[in-house]
C-alpha cells in the first residue's frame, strides 16, 4: 500500500467518524465496551475463569 493510499484511507475514516453524530459515537463506544471480554480472559485466556468456577464450586 502506497503512502498516498494510506493517507486517503485515513482521511476517509476520519471524515466518516466526524460525520456521525456525537450521541451515536457514544452509543457505539458503549456497545464495544459491553462486548469486550474481561481483562483476565483477554490476557490469560480461559484458565482464570475455570479456576474461578472451580473455587465457587468448592465452597
PQR file with spaces between the fields and no chain letter, atoms N, CA, C, O and H, PARSE charges and radii, in Angstrom:
ATOM       1  N    UNK     1       0.844   -1.167    0.000 -0.4000 1.5000
ATOM       2  CA   UNK     1       0.000    0.000    0.000 -0.0000 2.0000
ATOM       3  C    UNK     1       0.897    1.241    0.000  0.5500 1.7000
ATOM       4  O    UNK     1       1.800    1.371    0.827 -0.5500 1.4000
ATOM       5  N    UNK     2       0.642    2.110   -0.905 -0.4000 1.5000
ATOM       6  CA   UNK     2       1.446    3.328   -1.007 -0.0000 2.0000
ATOM       7  C    UNK     2       1.004    4.341    0.049  0.5500 1.7000
ATOM       8  O    UNK     2      -0.106    4.265    0.575 -0.5500 1.4000
ATOM       9  H    UNK     2      -0.092    2.004   -1.576  0.4000 1.0000
ATOM      10  N    UNK     3       1.876    5.271    0.342 -0.4000 1.5000
ATOM      11  CA   UNK     3       1.601    6.278    1.361 -0.0000 2.0000
ATOM      12  C    UNK     3       0.377    7.106    0.998  0.5500 1.7000
ATOM      13  O    UNK     3      -0.438    7.425    1.864 -0.5500 1.4000
ATOM      14  H    UNK     3       2.778    5.332   -0.085  0.4000 1.0000
ATOM      15  N    UNK     4       0.245    7.448   -0.256 -0.4000 1.5000
ATOM      16  CA   UNK     4      -0.892    8.247   -0.698 -0.0000 2.0000
ATOM      17  C    UNK     4      -2.208    7.505   -0.452  0.5500 1.7000
ATOM      18  O    UNK     4      -3.193    8.112   -0.030 -0.5500 1.4000
ATOM      19  H    UNK     4       0.907    7.189   -0.960  0.4000 1.0000
ATOM      20  N    UNK     5      -2.228    6.207   -0.711 -0.4000 1.5000
ATOM      21  CA   UNK     5      -3.430    5.407   -0.472 -0.0000 2.0000
ATOM      22  C    UNK     5      -3.768    5.377    1.015  0.5500 1.7000
ATOM      23  O    UNK     5      -4.933    5.474    1.402 -0.5500 1.4000
ATOM      24  H    UNK     5      -1.428    5.713   -1.053  0.4000 1.0000
ATOM      25  N    UNK     6      -2.747    5.243    1.827 -0.4000 1.5000
ATOM      26  CA   UNK     6      -2.958    5.193    3.274 -0.0000 2.0000
ATOM      27  C    UNK     6      -3.521    6.518    3.785  0.5500 1.7000
ATOM      28  O    UNK     6      -4.451    6.528    4.593 -0.5500 1.4000
ATOM      29  H    UNK     6      -1.801    5.163    1.513  0.4000 1.0000
ATOM      30  N    UNK     7      -2.970    7.620    3.326 -0.4000 1.5000
ATOM      31  CA   UNK     7      -3.460    8.940    3.733 -0.0000 2.0000
ATOM      32  C    UNK     7      -4.905    9.120    3.288  0.5500 1.7000
ATOM      33  O    UNK     7      -5.724    9.662    4.030 -0.5500 1.4000
ATOM      34  H    UNK     7      -2.215    7.612    2.670  0.4000 1.0000
ATOM      35  N    UNK     8      -5.218    8.670    2.089 -0.4000 1.5000
ATOM      36  CA   UNK     8      -6.589    8.762    1.583 -0.0000 2.0000
ATOM      37  C    UNK     8      -7.538    7.938    2.456  0.5500 1.7000
ATOM      38  O    UNK     8      -8.622    8.404    2.808 -0.5500 1.4000
ATOM      39  H    UNK     8      -4.553    8.229    1.486  0.4000 1.0000
ATOM      40  N    UNK     9      -7.133    6.722    2.801 -0.4000 1.5000
ATOM      41  CA   UNK     9      -7.957    5.854    3.647 -0.0000 2.0000
ATOM      42  C    UNK     9      -8.181    6.490    5.019  0.5500 1.7000
ATOM      43  O    UNK     9      -9.308    6.527    5.512 -0.5500 1.4000
ATOM      44  H    UNK     9      -6.253    6.343    2.515  0.4000 1.0000
ATOM      45  N    UNK    10      -7.111    6.990    5.630 -0.4000 1.5000
ATOM      46  CA   UNK    10      -7.224    7.597    6.955 -0.0000 2.0000
ATOM      47  C    UNK    10      -8.107    8.846    6.910  0.5500 1.7000
ATOM      48  O    UNK    10      -8.873    9.094    7.842 -0.5500 1.4000
ATOM      49  H    UNK    10      -6.195    6.960    5.229  0.4000 1.0000
ATOM      50  N    UNK    11      -8.009    9.619    5.853 -0.4000 1.5000
ATOM      51  CA   UNK    11      -8.847   10.806    5.707 -0.0000 2.0000
ATOM      52  C    UNK    11     -10.314   10.412    5.586  0.5500 1.7000
ATOM      53  O    UNK    11     -11.178   11.039    6.198 -0.5500 1.4000
ATOM      54  H    UNK    11      -7.387    9.417    5.096  0.4000 1.0000
ATOM      55  N    UNK    12     -10.597    9.380    4.802 -0.4000 1.5000
ATOM      56  CA   UNK    12     -11.979    8.907    4.663 -0.0000 2.0000
ATOM      57  C    UNK    12     -12.530    8.434    5.999  0.5500 1.7000
ATOM      58  O    UNK    12     -13.671    8.742    6.345 -0.5500 1.4000
ATOM      59  H    UNK    12      -9.895    8.870    4.305  0.4000 1.0000
ATOM      60  N    UNK    13     -11.729    7.689    6.751 -0.4000 1.5000
ATOM      61  CA   UNK    13     -12.177    7.201    8.051 -0.0000 2.0000
ATOM      62  C    UNK    13     -12.435    8.358    9.016  0.5500 1.7000
ATOM      63  O    UNK    13     -13.417    8.346    9.757 -0.5500 1.4000
ATOM      64  H    UNK    13     -10.802    7.439    6.470  0.4000 1.0000
ATOM      65  N    UNK    14     -11.567    9.336    9.003 -0.4000 1.5000
ATOM      66  CA   UNK    14     -11.718   10.488    9.879 -0.0000 2.0000
ATOM      67  C    UNK    14     -12.980   11.275    9.538  0.5500 1.7000
ATOM      68  O    UNK    14     -13.727   11.675   10.431 -0.5500 1.4000
ATOM      69  H    UNK    14     -10.769    9.345    8.401  0.4000 1.0000
ATOM      70  N    UNK    15     -13.214   11.494    8.253 -0.4000 1.5000
ATOM      71  CA   UNK    15     -14.407   12.233    7.826 -0.0000 2.0000
ATOM      72  C    UNK    15     -15.659   11.449    8.191  0.5500 1.7000
ATOM      73  O    UNK    15     -16.642   12.026    8.653 -0.5500 1.4000
ATOM      74  H    UNK    15     -12.607   11.169    7.528  0.4000 1.0000
ATOM      75  N    UNK    16     -15.626   10.148    7.987 -0.4000 1.5000
ATOM      76  CA   UNK    16     -16.767    9.297    8.342 -0.0000 2.0000
ATOM      77  C    UNK    16     -17.047    9.380    9.845  0.5500 1.7000
ATOM      78  O    UNK    16     -18.202    9.448   10.264 -0.5500 1.4000
ATOM      79  H    UNK    16     -14.827    9.679    7.611  0.4000 1.0000
ATOM      80  N    UNK    17     -15.994    9.375   10.640 -0.4000 1.5000
ATOM      81  CA   UNK    17     -16.131    9.476   12.092 -0.0000 2.0000
ATOM      82  C    UNK    17     -16.724   10.828   12.485  0.5500 1.7000
ATOM      83  O    UNK    17     -17.622   10.898   13.324 -0.5500 1.4000
ATOM      84  H    UNK    17     -15.056    9.320   10.299  0.4000 1.0000
ATOM      85  N    UNK    18     -16.224   11.889   11.882 -0.4000 1.5000
ATOM      86  CA   UNK    18     -16.688   13.231   12.235 -0.0000 2.0000
ATOM      87  C    UNK    18     -18.112   13.495   11.743  0.5500 1.7000
ATOM      88  O    UNK    18     -18.813   14.332   12.313 -0.5500 1.4000
ATOM      89  H    UNK    18     -15.495   11.832   11.201  0.4000 1.0000
ATOM      90  N    UNK    19     -18.545   12.802   10.704 -0.4000 1.5000
ATOM      91  CA   UNK    19     -19.900   12.987   10.185 -0.0000 2.0000
ATOM      92  C    UNK    19     -20.958   12.323   11.060  0.5500 1.7000
ATOM      93  O    UNK    19     -22.121   12.727   11.032 -0.5500 1.4000
ATOM      94  H    UNK    19     -17.976   12.122   10.241  0.4000 1.0000
ATOM      95  N    UNK    20     -20.578   11.320   11.830 -0.4000 1.5000
ATOM      96  CA   UNK    20     -21.563   10.674   12.694 -0.0000 2.0000
ATOM      97  C    UNK    20     -21.831   11.576   13.895  0.5500 1.7000
ATOM      98  O    UNK    20     -20.905   12.182   14.434 -0.5500 1.4000
ATOM      99  H    UNK    20     -19.634   10.992   11.853  0.4000 1.0000
ATOM     100  N    UNK    21     -23.088   11.669   14.314 -0.4000 1.5000
ATOM     101  CA   UNK    21     -23.423   12.499   15.474 -0.0000 2.0000
ATOM     102  C    UNK    21     -22.735   11.986   16.743  0.5500 1.7000
ATOM     103  O    UNK    21     -22.422   10.802   16.868 -0.5500 1.4000
ATOM     104  H    UNK    21     -23.840   11.177   13.875  0.4000 1.0000
ATOM     105  N    UNK    22     -22.513   12.897   17.663 -0.4000 1.5000
ATOM     106  CA   UNK    22     -21.780   12.573   18.885 -0.0000 2.0000
ATOM     107  C    UNK    22     -22.490   11.492   19.701  0.5500 1.7000
ATOM     108  O    UNK    22     -21.834   10.597   20.235 -0.5500 1.4000
ATOM     109  H    UNK    22     -22.767   13.859   17.562  0.4000 1.0000
ATOM     110  N    UNK    23     -23.807   11.560   19.805 -0.4000 1.5000
ATOM     111  CA   UNK    23     -24.516   10.569   20.608 -0.0000 2.0000
ATOM     112  C    UNK    23     -24.412    9.170   19.992  0.5500 1.7000
ATOM     113  O    UNK    23     -24.380    8.181   20.725 -0.5500 1.4000
ATOM     114  H    UNK    23     -24.339   12.287   19.371  0.4000 1.0000
ATOM     115  N    UNK    24     -24.360    9.071   18.670 -0.4000 1.5000
ATOM     116  CA   UNK    24     -24.184    7.762   18.027 -0.0000 2.0000
ATOM     117  C    UNK    24     -22.794    7.199   18.312  0.5500 1.7000
ATOM     118  O    UNK    24     -22.639    6.001   18.548 -0.5500 1.4000
ATOM     119  H    UNK    24     -24.387    9.875   18.075  0.4000 1.0000
ATOM     120  N    UNK    25     -21.792    8.066   18.287 -0.4000 1.5000
ATOM     121  CA   UNK    25     -20.433    7.617   18.589 -0.0000 2.0000
ATOM     122  C    UNK    25     -20.349    7.099   20.014  0.5500 1.7000
ATOM     123  O    UNK    25     -19.693    6.090   20.272 -0.5500 1.4000
ATOM     124  H    UNK    25     -21.918    9.039   18.095  0.4000 1.0000
ATOM     125  N    UNK    26     -21.015    7.788   20.950 -0.4000 1.5000
ATOM     126  CA   UNK    26     -21.006    7.341   22.344 -0.0000 2.0000
ATOM     127  C    UNK    26     -21.709    5.992   22.484  0.5500 1.7000
ATOM     128  O    UNK    26     -21.240    5.116   23.211 -0.5500 1.4000
ATOM     129  H    UNK    26     -21.549    8.608   20.741  0.4000 1.0000
ATOM     130  N    UNK    27     -22.832    5.828   21.789 -0.4000 1.5000
ATOM     131  CA   UNK    27     -23.559    4.559   21.848 -0.0000 2.0000
ATOM     132  C    UNK    27     -22.701    3.417   21.313  0.5500 1.7000
ATOM     133  O    UNK    27     -22.653    2.343   21.913 -0.5500 1.4000
ATOM     134  H    UNK    27     -23.213    6.539   21.199  0.4000 1.0000
ATOM     135  N    UNK    28     -22.021    3.642   20.186 -0.4000 1.5000
ATOM     136  CA   UNK    28     -21.156    2.608   19.617 -0.0000 2.0000
ATOM     137  C    UNK    28     -20.015    2.263   20.567  0.5500 1.7000
ATOM     138  O    UNK    28     -19.640    1.098   20.701 -0.5500 1.4000
ATOM     139  H    UNK    28     -22.060    4.514   19.698  0.4000 1.0000
ATOM     140  N    UNK    29     -19.474    3.268   21.217 -0.4000 1.5000
ATOM     141  CA   UNK    29     -18.385    3.043   22.167 -0.0000 2.0000
ATOM     142  C    UNK    29     -18.864    2.189   23.339  0.5500 1.7000
ATOM     143  O    UNK    29     -18.153    1.286   23.779 -0.5500 1.4000
ATOM     144  H    UNK    29     -19.778    4.214   21.108  0.4000 1.0000
ATOM     145  N    UNK    30     -20.071    2.474   23.847 -0.4000 1.5000
ATOM     146  CA   UNK    30     -20.621    1.694   24.948 -0.0000 2.0000
ATOM     147  C    UNK    30     -20.880    0.252   24.525  0.5500 1.7000
ATOM     148  O    UNK    30     -20.624   -0.673   25.296 -0.5500 1.4000
ATOM     149  H    UNK    30     -20.648    3.208   23.489  0.4000 1.0000
ATOM     150  N    UNK    31     -21.383    0.053   23.312 -0.4000 1.5000
ATOM     151  CA   UNK    31     -21.645   -1.299   22.812 -0.0000 2.0000
ATOM     152  C    UNK    31     -20.339   -2.080   22.711  0.5500 1.7000
ATOM     153  O    UNK    31     -20.287   -3.251   23.087 -0.5500 1.4000
ATOM     154  H    UNK    31     -21.591    0.805   22.687  0.4000 1.0000
ATOM     155  N    UNK    32     -19.280   -1.438   22.205 -0.4000 1.5000
ATOM     156  CA   UNK    32     -17.984   -2.109   22.104 -0.0000 2.0000
ATOM     157  C    UNK    32     -17.445   -2.474   23.481  0.5500 1.7000
ATOM     158  O    UNK    32     -16.850   -3.538   23.650 -0.5500 1.4000
ATOM     159  H    UNK    32     -19.322   -0.487   21.900  0.4000 1.0000
ATOM     160  N    UNK    33     -17.648   -1.600   24.471 -0.4000 1.5000
ATOM     161  CA   UNK    33     -17.178   -1.883   25.824 -0.0000 2.0000
ATOM     162  C    UNK    33     -17.922   -3.075   26.414  0.5500 1.7000
ATOM     163  O    UNK    33     -17.324   -3.904   27.101 -0.5500 1.4000
ATOM     164  H    UNK    33     -18.132   -0.736   24.334  0.4000 1.0000
ATOM     165  N    UNK    34     -19.229   -3.166   26.148 -0.4000 1.5000
ATOM     166  CA   UNK    34     -20.022   -4.272   26.675 -0.0000 2.0000
ATOM     167  C    UNK    34     -19.605   -5.600   26.056  0.5500 1.7000
ATOM     168  O    UNK    34     -19.597   -6.626   26.736 -0.5500 1.4000
ATOM     169  H    UNK    34     -19.715   -2.493   25.590  0.4000 1.0000
ATOM     170  N    UNK    35     -19.259   -5.589   24.771 -0.4000 1.5000
ATOM     171  CA   UNK    35     -18.866   -6.820   24.088 -0.0000 2.0000
ATOM     172  C    UNK    35     -17.471   -7.285   24.475  0.5500 1.7000
ATOM     173  O    UNK    35     -17.131   -8.453   24.285 -0.5500 1.4000
ATOM     174  H    UNK    35     -19.266   -4.755   24.218  0.4000 1.0000
ATOM     175  N    UNK    36     -16.676   -6.397   25.006 -0.4000 1.5000
ATOM     176  CA   UNK    36     -15.282   -6.692   25.317 -0.0000 2.0000
ATOM     177  C    UNK    36     -15.177   -7.762   26.406  0.5500 1.7000
ATOM     178  O    UNK    36     -15.924   -7.737   27.384 -0.5500 1.4000
ATOM     179  H    UNK    36     -16.952   -5.449   25.160  0.4000 1.0000
ATOM     180  N    UNK    37     -14.258   -8.687   26.231 -0.4000 1.5000
ATOM     181  CA   UNK    37     -14.038   -9.736   27.225 -0.0000 2.0000
ATOM     182  C    UNK    37     -13.368   -9.142   28.458  0.5500 1.7000
ATOM     183  O    UNK    37     -12.638   -8.156   28.352 -0.5500 1.4000
ATOM     184  H    UNK    37     -13.651   -8.707   25.437  0.4000 1.0000
ATOM     185  N    UNK    38     -13.608   -9.732   29.627 -0.4000 1.5000
ATOM     186  CA   UNK    38     -12.930   -9.249   30.831 -0.0000 2.0000
ATOM     187  C    UNK    38     -11.411   -9.322   30.674  0.5500 1.7000
ATOM     188  O    UNK    38     -10.890  -10.139   29.915 -0.5500 1.4000
ATOM     189  H    UNK    38     -14.201  -10.533   29.713  0.4000 1.0000
ATOM     190  N    UNK    39     -10.722   -8.462   31.398 -0.4000 1.5000
ATOM     191  CA   UNK    39      -9.263   -8.371   31.265 -0.0000 2.0000
ATOM     192  C    UNK    39      -8.583   -9.692   31.597  0.5500 1.7000
ATOM     193  O    UNK    39      -7.599  -10.060   30.954 -0.5500 1.4000
ATOM     194  H    UNK    39     -11.145   -7.798   32.015  0.4000 1.0000
ATOM     195  N    UNK    40      -9.098  -10.411   32.594 -0.4000 1.5000
ATOM     196  CA   UNK    40      -8.456  -11.677   32.964 -0.0000 2.0000
ATOM     197  C    UNK    40      -8.524  -12.682   31.819  0.5500 1.7000
ATOM     198  O    UNK    40      -7.566  -13.422   31.593 -0.5500 1.4000
ATOM     199  H    UNK    40      -9.897  -10.112   33.116  0.4000 1.0000
ATOM     200  N    UNK    41      -9.630  -12.720   31.099 -0.4000 1.5000
ATOM     201  CA   UNK    41      -9.742  -13.630   29.962 -0.0000 2.0000
ATOM     202  C    UNK    41      -8.935  -13.128   28.779  0.5500 1.7000
ATOM     203  O    UNK    41      -8.355  -13.920   28.036 -0.5500 1.4000
ATOM     204  H    UNK    41     -10.408  -12.119   31.282  0.4000 1.0000
ATOM     205  N    UNK    42      -8.897  -11.831   28.604 -0.4000 1.5000
ATOM     206  CA   UNK    42      -8.164  -11.266   27.466 -0.0000 2.0000
ATOM     207  C    UNK    42      -6.678  -11.565   27.583  0.5500 1.7000
ATOM     208  O    UNK    42      -6.045  -11.944   26.598 -0.5500 1.4000
ATOM     209  H    UNK    42      -9.368  -11.188   29.208  0.4000 1.0000
ATOM     210  N    UNK    43      -6.117  -11.401   28.764 -0.4000 1.5000
ATOM     211  CA   UNK    43      -4.674  -11.555   28.931 -0.0000 2.0000
ATOM     212  C    UNK    43      -4.259  -12.988   29.232  0.5500 1.7000
ATOM     213  O    UNK    43      -3.166  -13.398   28.844 -0.5500 1.4000
ATOM     214  H    UNK    43      -6.631  -11.092   29.564  0.4000 1.0000
ATOM     215  N    UNK    44      -5.094  -13.754   29.909 -0.4000 1.5000
ATOM     216  CA   UNK    44      -4.673  -15.084   30.349 -0.0000 2.0000
ATOM     217  C    UNK    44      -5.536  -16.217   29.818  0.5500 1.7000
ATOM     218  O    UNK    44      -5.305  -17.374   30.171 -0.5500 1.4000
ATOM     219  H    UNK    44      -5.982  -13.421   30.225  0.4000 1.0000
ATOM     220  N    UNK    45      -6.504  -15.926   28.995 -0.4000 1.5000
ATOM     221  CA   UNK    45      -7.328  -16.967   28.406 -0.0000 2.0000
ATOM     222  C    UNK    45      -8.424  -17.447   29.333  0.5500 1.7000
ATOM     223  O    UNK    45      -8.902  -16.697   30.184 -0.5500 1.4000
ATOM     224  H    UNK    45      -6.692  -14.987   28.709  0.4000 1.0000
ATOM     225  N    UNK    46      -8.814  -18.678   29.171 -0.4000 1.5000
ATOM     226  CA   UNK    46      -9.947  -19.237   29.896 -0.0000 2.0000
ATOM     227  C    UNK    46      -9.546  -19.792   31.270  0.5500 1.7000
ATOM     228  O    UNK    46     -10.416  -20.074   32.094 -0.5500 1.4000
ATOM     229  H    UNK    46      -8.425  -19.287   28.480  0.4000 1.0000
ATOM     230  N    UNK    47      -8.267  -19.947   31.520 -0.4000 1.5000
ATOM     231  CA   UNK    47      -7.817  -20.532   32.787 -0.0000 2.0000
ATOM     232  C    UNK    47      -8.296  -19.781   34.026  0.5500 1.7000
ATOM     233  O    UNK    47      -8.783  -20.436   34.948 -0.5500 1.4000
ATOM     234  H    UNK    47      -7.561  -19.717   30.851  0.4000 1.0000
ATOM     235  N    UNK    48      -8.193  -18.459   34.115 -0.4000 1.5000
ATOM     236  CA   UNK    48      -8.698  -17.780   35.314 -0.0000 2.0000
ATOM     237  C    UNK    48     -10.200  -17.987   35.513  0.5500 1.7000
ATOM     238  O    UNK    48     -10.668  -18.116   36.644 -0.5500 1.4000
ATOM     239  H    UNK    48      -7.797  -17.927   33.367  0.4000 1.0000
ATOM     240  N    UNK    49     -10.942  -18.017   34.422 -0.4000 1.5000
ATOM     241  CA   UNK    49     -12.382  -18.242   34.518 -0.0000 2.0000
ATOM     242  C    UNK    49     -12.666  -19.646   35.050  0.5500 1.7000
ATOM     243  O    UNK    49     -13.520  -19.820   35.919 -0.5500 1.4000
ATOM     244  H    UNK    49     -10.561  -17.913   33.503  0.4000 1.0000
ATOM     245  N    UNK    50     -11.964  -20.633   34.538 -0.4000 1.5000
ATOM     246  CA   UNK    50     -12.129  -22.005   35.019 -0.0000 2.0000
ATOM     247  C    UNK    50     -11.746  -22.141   36.480  0.5500 1.7000
ATOM     248  O    UNK    50     -12.419  -22.832   37.245 -0.5500 1.4000
ATOM     249  H    UNK    50     -11.271  -20.492   33.831  0.4000 1.0000
ATOM     250  N    UNK    51     -10.671  -21.486   36.863 -0.4000 1.5000
ATOM     251  CA   UNK    51     -10.234  -21.515   38.261 -0.0000 2.0000
ATOM     252  C    UNK    51     -11.283  -20.872   39.162  0.5500 1.7000
ATOM     253  O    UNK    51     -11.561  -21.372   40.252 -0.5500 1.4000
ATOM     254  H    UNK    51     -10.125  -20.925   36.241  0.4000 1.0000
ATOM     255  N    UNK    52     -11.859  -19.776   38.714 -0.4000 1.5000
ATOM     256  CA   UNK    52     -12.897  -19.090   39.480 -0.0000 2.0000
ATOM     257  C    UNK    52     -14.114  -20.001   39.660  0.5500 1.7000
ATOM     258  O    UNK    52     -14.658  -20.100   40.760 -0.5500 1.4000
ATOM     259  H    UNK    52     -11.634  -19.370   37.828  0.4000 1.0000
ATOM     260  N    UNK    53     -14.539  -20.661   38.587 -0.4000 1.5000
ATOM     261  CA   UNK    53     -15.676  -21.578   38.688 -0.0000 2.0000
ATOM     262  C    UNK    53     -15.372  -22.735   39.629  0.5500 1.7000
ATOM     263  O    UNK    53     -16.229  -23.153   40.409 -0.5500 1.4000
ATOM     264  H    UNK    53     -14.097  -20.580   37.693  0.4000 1.0000
ATOM     265  N    UNK    54     -14.158  -23.246   39.553 -0.4000 1.5000
ATOM     266  CA   UNK    54     -13.755  -24.355   40.414 -0.0000 2.0000
ATOM     267  C    UNK    54     -13.789  -23.938   41.883  0.5500 1.7000
ATOM     268  O    UNK    54     -14.237  -24.699   42.740 -0.5500 1.4000
ATOM     269  H    UNK    54     -13.463  -22.907   38.920  0.4000 1.0000
ATOM     270  N    UNK    55     -13.313  -22.727   42.167 -0.4000 1.5000
ATOM     271  CA   UNK    55     -13.311  -22.233   43.545 -0.0000 2.0000
ATOM     272  C    UNK    55     -14.735  -22.010   44.043  0.5500 1.7000
ATOM     273  O    UNK    55     -15.026  -22.280   45.208 -0.5500 1.4000
ATOM     274  H    UNK    55     -12.948  -22.109   41.470  0.4000 1.0000
ATOM     275  N    UNK    56     -15.619  -21.527   43.190 -0.4000 1.5000
ATOM     276  CA   UNK    56     -17.003  -21.311   43.593 -0.0000 2.0000
ATOM     277  C    UNK    56     -17.701  -22.636   43.872  0.5500 1.7000
ATOM     278  O    UNK    56     -18.513  -22.733   44.792 -0.5500 1.4000
ATOM     279  H    UNK    56     -15.382  -21.307   42.244  0.4000 1.0000
ATOM     280  N    UNK    57     -17.387  -23.649   43.082 -0.4000 1.5000
ATOM     281  CA   UNK    57     -17.986  -24.960   43.274 -0.0000 2.0000
ATOM     282  C    UNK    57     -17.496  -25.599   44.565  0.5500 1.7000
ATOM     283  O    UNK    57     -18.221  -26.354   45.212 -0.5500 1.4000
ATOM     284  H    UNK    57     -16.728  -23.570   42.335  0.4000 1.0000
ATOM     285  N    UNK    58     -16.270  -25.291   44.927 -0.4000 1.5000
ATOM     286  CA   UNK    58     -15.660  -25.860   46.118 -0.0000 2.0000
ATOM     287  C    UNK    58     -16.317  -25.353   47.399  0.5500 1.7000
ATOM     288  O    UNK    58     -16.340  -26.069   48.400 -0.5500 1.4000
ATOM     289  H    UNK    58     -15.680  -24.677   44.401  0.4000 1.0000
ATOM     290  N    UNK    59     -16.851  -24.135   47.386 -0.4000 1.5000
ATOM     291  CA   UNK    59     -17.448  -23.533   48.590 -0.0000 2.0000
ATOM     292  C    UNK    59     -18.705  -24.217   49.009  0.5500 1.7000
ATOM     293  O    UNK    59     -19.319  -23.826   50.002 -0.5500 1.4000
ATOM     294  H    UNK    59     -16.833  -23.554   46.572  0.4000 1.0000
